[in-house]
Amino acid sequence: MVNAIVRSICVILIGVLMVVLREAFMPVIIQFIGAAFIVSGVLSLFNVYVLYKRKLSKSFDVFVLATAGVAGVALGTWLLLSPGFFLSLLMLVLGVLLLAMGLYQLLTLLSAQRHLHLSFSMYVVPLLLLAMGVLVIVNPFDAASIPFLVVGVGAILAGVSDLVSSLYIIHRSKTLK
């Protein structure tokens, strides 16, 4: 039962760190993904070497593995060395997608408005999408930190719940003896 208490405290601490230091976590996560790409690329290149040495290689297989290996190492290195740039680029793309979706939905509703009577509530989601797209493009790092905030709060709640349950079970098991 002590394991459950330690686990709960660790989950709470991780949650607090994710909430308080969420901007610091984003580059670390991207760098971790970059390291995974590098490892995957190196393994692909090693497989090319093994296939070549054992004379089991087909030219297409070697080409695909070698290309995947080099691309993995290159992408991983880029993510590892410049996580902020990658995060900004990713958030920019997501912001543009939100803008495009909101604009499409808004134009569709405006087109339908000519033939049908639509309430203002139908326009709320497209307008929210447009606003979110603008916010993500204007301030990409704050927008990217929101998932860390949600996960951090969830971890805190899960840890507190687990801790309370564990302490209650310990207390109840002592009173039953």
ABEGO torsion letter per residue (X at the ends): XAAAAAAAAAAAAAAAAAAAAAAAAAAAAAAAAAAAAAAAAAAAAAAAAAAAAAGABBAAAAAAAAAAAAAAAAAAAAAAABAAAAAAAAAAAAAAAAAAAAAAAAAAAAAAAAABBBBAAAAAAAAAAAAAAAAAAABAAAAAAAAAAAAAAAAAAAAAAAAAAAAAAAAAAAAAX
